[in-house]
Amino acid sequence: MSKILRCAIYIRVSSAEQVMHGKSLEAQLSYLTDYADRQGWKVIGHFADEGKTARKELKRRKAIKELLERVKGNEVDVVLFWKMDRWFRNVADFYKVQDILDAHDCRWVAAAEPSMNLDTREGRLNVNIMLSINQNETDTTSERIKFVNESSIRQGKAIFGDAALPFGYRIDVIDGVKRLVKDPAREALVNEIFEYYFTHQSKTGTVKYINRKYGDVFSITSMLTMCKSPFYYGAYRDNDNYCPSYITKEQYDLMQTINAKNIKIRENQTKQDPYLFTGLFVCPLCDRRLASARRIRGKQKKYYRYYRCLNHYANSACEYSRVMNEAVCEDYLINNIERLILEKEIEVKTITAEKKSAEKIINANDYRRELDRLNNMYQKGRISEEKYDSEYARISAILKEYEDSILPFPSGNKSFDKIKQTLSGDWLTIYQSLDRENKRTFWRSIIESIECNVDTGTIKDVNFLI
């Protein structure tokens, strides 16, 4: 008896699609809600990005961020969307989000594209091909838009809306052309901000001074933007006379020198290469998937990648403090993968089925019917989610004891042929020629999970996708 899955519906439409093709959010929501109902899933919410393209940076898609917070809270079992191009058109961001879903045992379903999935080799191939095609298509469109914008910038035309305006500027129509001009309501304030900053050379101090004097009218975010934006000396991209200036180019350069002294420069931690085994390692104590992490070591500043149980390091709720060294584990798998597969194949073929008494079979059926009644009550809203989870866990535990004793173990009906085909020929040479993203795809195509030893940060067992 399977547990009722909690489903989060994600819908997206760009402004251009809405106008040109009528791909409305309402139509997507109606279609996906009906789909979830047919699957027997419980919809816990829907998340809509309106006027956003799937090529936008992840941080600019608010609904995606909200959805991922629910996933991180272990509130979602499956994310449902219409098609892959509603989800992502960006390969890198797709895998960033996939890492989060994997870490919280959450999967996704493209309702109108069942061939798109990560459960089969063909599905994973389809996903990667579709992502690459979509990304190329949007990049081509982006290049056209960029060409038009560059021409407008050279002519001093404003190419953005009010929401993106720098602090202290506004858009006016001059001689029939939209241009960036100083905002009279804020011009004196911006001048005072720069005057105080150059005198005291402190961004935080400047913000506090302005807000003490004028009330809560200025933020540290605006201050940080002003300190590095070329708008304020009148430049934008290749046009040094794009808009009226508040400071000179020399003052701007001085500001960069001050900033370099006041902050510690660090490498951007968000632009990381993919981790090879994200979502595959399982904590031997709490059964949660280990999370990926990294450190920089040595004079060469090479990355040391590893996996650890966040239930221990973040929540202190698990005693497993060992970490799995990615390089060590990769080396172990490369040298032992063929032996491990052979051992698993022999094990599956030699396990025999156990038979138990009719009394236990009857008792197991009684508990299955009890789960049916519980699911029915939950779907009709007669019990709370907390009560449902508690009762479901209790009944499932009792039922598992019976099923373990009466249902047969696997008896050789599983095939390792696909995995052996993947590892045929000179597979290691091919593997070593792959980039990290494709190496990760390789391991995910054959491995379901990796069990860790309790006392050491080493591999105990490997469960294969068969």
C-alpha positions as CSV (number, residue, x, y, z in Angstrom):
1,M,0.0,0.0,0.0
2,S,1.6,3.2,-1.1
3,K,1.4,6.5,0.8
4,I,-0.5,9.4,-0.7
5,L,2.1,11.7,-2.3
6,R,2.2,15.4,-1.5
7,C,2.3,17.3,-4.8
8,A,3.5,20.8,-5.5
9,I,2.3,22.2,-8.8
10,Y,4.7,24.6,-10.7
11,I,3.5,26.8,-13.5
12,R,5.3,29.4,-15.6
13,V,4.7,31.6,-18.5
14,S,6.8,34.4,-20.0
15,S,5.3,37.7,-21.0
16,A,5.9,37.0,-24.7
17,E,4.4,33.6,-24.5
18,Q,1.3,34.9,-22.8
19,V,0.7,37.5,-25.6
20,M,1.7,35.4,-28.6
21,H,0.5,31.9,-27.7
22,G,-2.0,32.3,-24.9
23,K,-0.2,29.8,-22.7
24,S,-1.9,31.1,-19.6
25,L,-1.2,30.1,-16.0
26,E,-4.8,29.3,-15.5
27,A,-4.8,26.7,-18.3
28,Q,-1.7,25.1,-16.9
29,L,-3.0,25.0,-13.4
30,S,-6.3,23.4,-14.5
31,Y,-4.6,20.7,-16.5
32,L,-2.1,19.9,-13.7
33,T,-4.7,19.8,-11.0
34,D,-6.7,17.3,-12.9
35,Y,-3.6,15.3,-13.6
36,A,-2.7,15.2,-9.8
37,D,-6.3,14.2,-9.0
38,R,-6.1,11.2,-11.4
39,Q,-2.9,10.1,-9.8
40,G,-4.4,10.2,-6.3
41,W,-1.9,12.9,-5.2
42,K,-2.7,15.6,-2.6
43,V,-1.9,19.1,-3.9
44,I,-0.3,21.1,-1.1
45,G,0.1,24.2,-3.2
46,H,0.9,25.8,-6.6
47,F,3.8,28.0,-7.4
48,A,3.5,30.4,-10.4
49,D,6.3,32.5,-12.1
50,E,4.4,34.9,-14.4
51,G,6.4,36.9,-16.9
52,K,9.5,34.9,-16.3
53,T,11.5,32.8,-18.8
54,A,13.0,29.5,-17.9
55,R,16.4,30.8,-18.9
56,K,16.3,33.5,-16.2
57,E,18.8,33.1,-13.4
58,L,17.4,30.9,-10.6
59,K,17.5,33.7,-8.0
60,R,15.1,35.8,-10.2
61,R,12.4,33.1,-10.2
62,K,10.6,33.8,-7.0
63,A,8.1,30.9,-7.2
64,I,10.9,28.4,-7.7
65,K,12.7,29.7,-4.6
66,E,9.5,29.4,-2.5
67,L,8.9,25.9,-3.8
68,L,12.4,24.8,-2.9
69,E,11.9,26.1,0.6
70,R,9.0,23.7,0.9
71,V,11.1,20.9,-0.5
72,K,13.9,21.6,2.0
73,G,11.2,21.4,4.8
74,N,10.4,17.9,3.5
75,E,6.8,18.9,2.7
76,V,6.9,17.8,-0.9
77,D,7.1,14.3,-2.5
78,V,6.6,15.3,-6.1
79,V,6.9,18.5,-8.2
80,L,4.4,18.5,-11.1
81,F,4.7,20.8,-14.2
82,W,3.4,20.8,-17.7
83,K,6.5,20.4,-19.9
84,M,10.3,20.5,-19.4
85,D,10.5,24.0,-20.9
86,R,8.2,25.2,-18.1
87,W,10.7,23.9,-15.6
88,F,14.1,24.8,-17.0
89,R,15.9,25.9,-20.1
90,N,19.2,26.2,-18.3
91,V,21.3,23.0,-17.8
92,A,23.4,24.4,-14.9
93,D,20.3,25.6,-12.9
94,F,18.4,22.4,-13.6
95,Y,21.1,20.3,-11.9
96,K,21.4,22.8,-9.0
97,V,17.7,22.3,-8.3
98,Q,18.0,18.6,-8.9
99,D,20.6,18.3,-6.2
100,I,18.1,19.8,-3.7
101,L,15.3,17.5,-4.8
102,D,17.6,14.5,-4.5
103,A,18.7,15.4,-1.1
104,H,15.1,15.5,0.1
105,D,13.8,12.4,-1.8
106,C,11.6,14.6,-4.0
107,R,11.0,13.8,-7.7
108,W,9.4,15.7,-10.6
109,V,7.0,14.8,-13.3
110,A,6.5,16.5,-16.7
111,A,2.8,15.7,-17.1
112,A,2.6,16.2,-20.9
113,E,6.0,14.6,-21.6
114,P,6.2,11.2,-19.9
115,S,9.4,10.4,-21.9
116,M,11.2,13.0,-19.8
117,N,12.4,11.5,-16.6
118,L,15.5,10.6,-14.6
119,D,14.4,7.0,-13.8
120,T,15.5,5.4,-17.1
121,R,18.6,5.8,-19.2
122,E,16.4,6.9,-22.2
123,G,14.6,9.4,-20.0
124,R,17.8,11.0,-18.7
125,L,19.1,11.2,-22.3
126,N,15.9,12.9,-23.4
127,V,16.1,15.4,-20.5
128,N,19.7,16.4,-21.3
129,I,19.0,16.7,-25.0
130,M,15.9,18.8,-24.4
131,L,17.7,21.1,-22.0
132,S,20.5,21.6,-24.4
133,I,18.1,22.4,-27.3
134,N,16.0,24.8,-25.2
135,Q,19.1,26.5,-23.8
136,N,20.5,27.0,-27.3
137,E,17.2,28.3,-28.6
138,T,16.8,30.9,-25.8
139,D,20.5,31.9,-26.1
140,T,20.0,32.6,-29.8
141,T,16.9,34.8,-29.0
142,S,19.0,36.5,-26.3
143,E,21.7,37.3,-28.7
144,R,19.2,39.0,-31.0
145,I,17.8,41.1,-28.1
146,K,21.3,41.9,-27.0
147,F,22.1,43.3,-30.5
148,V,19.1,45.6,-30.4
149,N,19.9,46.7,-26.8
150,E,23.5,47.5,-27.7
151,S,22.3,49.8,-30.5
152,S,19.9,51.6,-28.1
153,I,22.6,52.0,-25.5
154,R,25.0,53.6,-28.0
155,Q,22.2,56.1,-28.7
156,G,21.6,56.8,-25.0
157,K,18.1,55.2,-24.9
158,A,16.7,53.7,-21.7
159,I,16.3,50.0,-22.1
160,F,14.9,49.0,-18.7
161,G,11.8,49.7,-16.6
162,D,11.3,51.6,-13.4
163,A,11.9,48.6,-11.2
164,A,15.6,48.4,-12.5
165,L,16.4,52.1,-12.2
166,P,19.5,53.0,-10.2
167,F,18.8,55.0,-6.9
168,G,18.6,58.7,-7.8
169,Y,17.5,58.3,-11.4
170,R,14.3,58.2,-13.4
171,I,13.2,57.9,-17.0
172,D,12.0,61.0,-19.0
173,V,11.0,61.3,-22.6
174,I,13.4,63.8,-24.3
175,D,12.9,64.6,-28.0
176,G,10.6,61.6,-28.3
177,V,13.2,59.2,-26.8
178,K,13.2,57.6,-23.3
179,R,16.4,58.6,-21.5
180,L,17.8,58.2,-18.0
181,V,17.9,61.5,-16.0
182,K,18.5,62.5,-12.5
183,D,15.5,62.3,-10.2
184,P,14.9,65.8,-8.7
185,A,13.3,64.3,-5.6
186,R,16.5,62.3,-4.7
187,E,19.3,64.3,-6.4
188,A,20.3,66.2,-3.2
189,L,20.2,63.0,-1.2
190,V,22.5,61.1,-3.6
191,N,25.0,64.0,-3.6
192,E,25.0,63.9,0.3
193,I,25.5,60.1,0.3
194,F,28.6,60.3,-1.9
195,E,29.9,63.3,0.1
196,Y,29.6,61.4,3.4
197,Y,31.0,58.2,1.9
198,F,34.2,59.9,0.5
199,T,34.8,61.6,3.8
200,H,34.3,58.6,6.1
201,Q,35.0,55.7,3.6
202,S,32.4,53.4,5.3
203,K,29.4,52.0,3.5
204,T,27.6,50.9,6.6
205,G,28.4,54.2,8.3
206,T,26.9,56.1,5.4
207,V,23.7,54.2,5.5
208,K,23.3,54.7,9.2
209,Y,24.0,58.4,8.9
210,I,21.5,58.9,6.1
211,N,18.7,57.0,7.9
212,R,19.3,58.8,11.2
213,K,19.0,62.1,9.4
214,Y,16.1,61.4,7.0
215,G,14.4,58.3,8.4
216,D,14.5,54.8,6.9
217,V,15.0,55.9,3.3
218,F,18.2,54.1,2.3
219,S,19.3,50.5,2.4
220,I,22.7,48.8,2.5
221,T,21.8,47.0,-0.8
222,S,21.4,50.4,-2.5
223,M,24.7,51.5,-1.0
224,L,26.5,48.5,-2.3
225,T,25.0,49.1,-5.8
226,M,26.0,52.7,-5.8
227,C,29.6,51.9,-4.9
228,K,30.1,49.7,-8.0
229,S,27.7,51.0,-10.6
230,P,29.2,53.0,-13.5
231,F,25.8,54.8,-14.0
232,Y,26.9,57.3,-11.3
233,Y,29.8,58.6,-13.4
234,G,27.5,58.6,-16.5
235,A,28.6,55.4,-18.2
236,Y,26.8,52.2,-19.2
237,R,28.5,49.4,-21.0
238,D,30.4,51.0,-23.9
239,N,28.8,54.4,-23.7
240,D,30.7,56.7,-21.4
241,N,28.0,59.5,-21.8
242,Y,24.9,57.4,-21.3
243,C,23.4,59.5,-18.6
244,P,24.0,62.5,-16.3
245,S,26.7,61.8,-13.7
246,Y,26.8,62.3,-9.9
247,I,30.6,61.7,-9.6
248,T,33.6,61.8,-11.8
249,K,35.4,58.7,-13.3
250,E,38.3,59.5,-10.9
251,Q,36.0,59.4,-7.9
252,Y,34.5,56.1,-9.1
253,D,38.0,54.6,-9.4
254,L,38.9,55.9,-5.9
255,M,35.7,54.3,-4.6
256,Q,36.8,50.9,-6.0
257,T,40.2,51.3,-4.2
258,I,38.4,52.0,-1.0
259,N,36.1,49.0,-1.4
260,A,39.0,46.7,-2.1
261,K,40.6,47.7,1.3
262,N,37.3,47.3,3.2
263,I,36.2,43.9,2.1
264,K,37.8,40.5,1.9
265,I,37.7,39.2,-1.6
266,R,36.6,35.6,-1.8
267,E,36.0,33.2,-4.7
268,N,32.3,33.0,-5.6
269,Q,31.2,29.8,-3.8
270,T,28.0,29.5,-5.8
271,K,29.7,28.8,-9.2
272,Q,30.8,25.3,-8.3
273,D,31.5,22.3,-10.6
274,P,28.9,19.6,-10.2
275,Y,29.4,17.0,-7.4
276,L,29.6,13.5,-8.7
277,F,27.5,11.6,-6.2
278,T,25.0,14.1,-4.9
279,G,21.9,12.3,-3.6
280,L,23.4,8.9,-3.8
281,F,25.1,8.4,-0.4
282,V,22.7,7.3,2.4
283,C,23.4,8.0,6.1
284,P,23.8,4.6,7.9
285,L,22.1,5.9,11.1
286,C,19.2,8.2,10.0
287,D,18.8,7.0,6.4
288,R,18.9,10.6,5.0
289,R,20.8,11.4,1.9
290,L,24.2,13.0,2.6
291,A,24.7,16.6,1.5
292,S,27.6,17.7,-0.7
293,A,30.2,20.2,0.6
294,R,33.7,21.3,-0.3
295,R,36.9,22.9,1.1
296,I,39.9,24.5,-0.6
297,R,43.2,22.9,0.4
298,G,46.9,23.3,-0.3
299,K,48.9,26.0,-2.1
300,Q,47.3,25.0,-5.4
301,K,43.9,25.8,-3.8
302,K,42.4,22.5,-5.1
303,Y,38.9,21.6,-4.1
304,Y,38.4,18.8,-1.6
305,R,34.8,17.6,-2.1
306,Y,33.0,15.4,0.4
307,Y,29.5,14.4,1.6
308,R,28.2,14.6,5.1
309,C,25.0,14.1,7.1
310,L,23.3,17.5,7.7
311,N,21.1,15.8,10.2
312,H,24.2,15.6,12.3
313,Y,26.1,18.8,11.3
314,A,23.1,21.2,11.1
315,N,20.5,19.6,13.4
316,S,22.6,17.5,15.9
317,A,19.9,14.9,15.4
318,C,22.1,12.1,14.1
319,E,25.4,10.7,15.4
320,Y,27.0,10.0,12.1
321,S,29.9,12.5,11.9
322,R,31.9,10.7,9.2
323,V,32.4,12.3,5.8
324,M,32.7,10.6,2.4
325,N,35.6,11.8,0.4
326,E,34.5,12.1,-3.2
327,A,37.9,11.4,-4.8
328,V,38.4,8.3,-2.6
329,C,34.9,7.0,-3.4
330,E,35.3,7.6,-7.1
331,D,38.6,5.7,-7.1
332,Y,37.0,2.8,-5.2
333,L,34.0,2.6,-7.5
334,I,36.2,2.7,-10.7
335,N,38.3,-0.2,-9.4
336,N,35.5,-2.3,-7.9
337,I,32.4,-1.6,-9.9
338,E,32.6,-4.7,-12.1
339,R,33.2,-6.9,-9.1
340,L,30.3,-5.4,-7.1
341,I,27.9,-5.9,-10.0
342,L,29.0,-9.6,-10.3
343,E,28.5,-10.2,-6.6
344,K,25.0,-8.5,-6.7
345,E,24.0,-10.6,-9.6
346,I,25.0,-13.8,-7.9
347,E,23.2,-12.7,-4.7
348,V,19.9,-12.0,-6.4
349,K,20.0,-15.3,-8.3
350,T,20.6,-17.4,-5.1
351,I,18.2,-15.9,-2.6
352,T,15.2,-18.2,-2.1
353,A,11.6,-17.2,-1.1
354,E,10.3,-17.8,2.4
355,K,6.8,-19.0,3.1
356,K,4.9,-18.2,6.2
357,S,1.6,-19.3,7.7
358,A,-1.9,-18.4,6.4
359,E,-2.6,-16.6,9.7
360,K,0.1,-14.0,9.0
361,I,-1.2,-13.5,5.5
362,I,-4.7,-12.8,6.8
363,N,-3.3,-10.3,9.4
364,A,-1.3,-8.5,6.7
365,N,-4.4,-8.1,4.6
366,D,-6.3,-6.6,7.6
367,Y,-3.6,-4.0,8.0
368,R,-3.7,-3.2,4.2
369,R,-7.4,-2.6,4.5
370,E,-6.8,-0.3,7.5
371,L,-4.3,1.7,5.4
372,D,-7.0,2.0,2.7
373,R,-9.5,3.4,5.3
374,L,-6.8,5.8,6.6
375,N,-6.0,7.1,3.1
376,N,-9.7,7.6,2.4
377,M,-10.3,9.6,5.6
378,Y,-7.2,11.8,4.8
379,Q,-8.4,12.5,1.2
380,K,-11.8,13.6,2.5
381,G,-10.2,15.9,5.1
382,R,-11.5,14.0,8.1
383,I,-8.2,13.8,9.8
384,S,-5.2,16.2,10.1
385,E,-1.9,15.7,8.2
386,E,-0.2,15.2,11.5
387,K,-2.6,12.4,12.6
388,Y,-2.4,10.9,9.1
389,D,1.4,10.7,9.2
390,S,1.5,9.3,12.7
391,E,-1.1,6.5,12.0
392,Y,0.4,5.8,8.5
393,A,3.9,5.2,10.1
394,R,2.4,3.0,12.8
395,I,0.4,0.8,10.6
396,S,3.1,0.6,7.9
397,A,5.6,-0.6,10.5
398,I,3.3,-3.4,11.6
399,L,2.5,-4.4,8.0
400,K,6.1,-4.5,7.1
401,E,6.8,-7.1,9.8
402,Y,4.2,-9.4,8.2
403,E,5.2,-8.7,4.6
404,D,8.9,-9.4,5.4
405,S,7.9,-12.8,6.6
406,I,5.3,-13.8,4.0
407,L,6.4,-12.2,0.7
408,P,9.2,-13.8,-1.4
409,F,12.6,-12.3,-1.7
410,P,13.9,-11.4,-5.2
411,S,14.6,-14.7,-7.0
412,G,16.6,-13.9,-10.0
413,N,14.0,-12.0,-12.0
414,K,16.1,-8.7,-12.1
415,S,18.5,-8.1,-14.9
416,F,21.9,-6.4,-14.8
417,D,22.2,-6.5,-18.6
418,K,21.8,-2.8,-19.1
419,I,24.5,-1.9,-16.5
420,K,26.8,-4.5,-18.0
421,Q,26.2,-3.0,-21.4
422,T,27.1,0.4,-20.1
423,L,30.4,-1.0,-18.7
424,S,31.3,-2.9,-21.9
425,G,34.4,-2.2,-23.9
426,D,36.9,0.4,-22.8
427,W,34.4,2.2,-20.6
428,L,37.0,3.6,-18.2
429,T,38.8,5.5,-21.0
430,I,35.5,7.0,-22.1
431,Y,34.6,7.9,-18.5
432,Q,37.9,9.7,-17.9
433,S,37.3,11.8,-20.9
434,L,34.0,13.2,-19.6
435,D,33.5,16.5,-17.8
436,R,32.2,16.4,-14.2
437,E,28.6,16.9,-15.2
438,N,28.6,13.9,-17.5
439,K,30.5,11.8,-15.0
440,R,27.7,12.5,-12.5
441,T,25.2,11.5,-15.2
442,F,27.1,8.3,-15.7
443,W,27.0,7.3,-12.0
444,R,23.3,8.2,-11.7
445,S,22.5,6.0,-14.7
446,I,23.7,2.8,-12.9
447,I,23.6,3.5,-9.2
448,E,20.4,3.9,-7.1
449,S,22.1,4.5,-3.7
450,I,25.4,4.0,-1.9
451,E,25.5,2.7,1.7
452,C,28.1,4.0,4.1
453,N,30.0,2.2,6.8
454,V,29.0,3.4,10.3
455,D,32.5,3.5,11.7
456,T,34.5,4.7,8.7
457,G,33.9,7.1,5.9
458,T,34.0,4.3,3.3
459,I,31.5,2.5,1.1
460,K,29.7,-0.4,2.6
461,D,27.4,-1.4,-0.3
462,V,26.1,-0.2,-3.6
463,N,22.5,-0.6,-4.8
464,F,22.2,-0.6,-8.6
465,L,19.4,0.6,-10.9
466,I,18.0,-2.7,-12.3
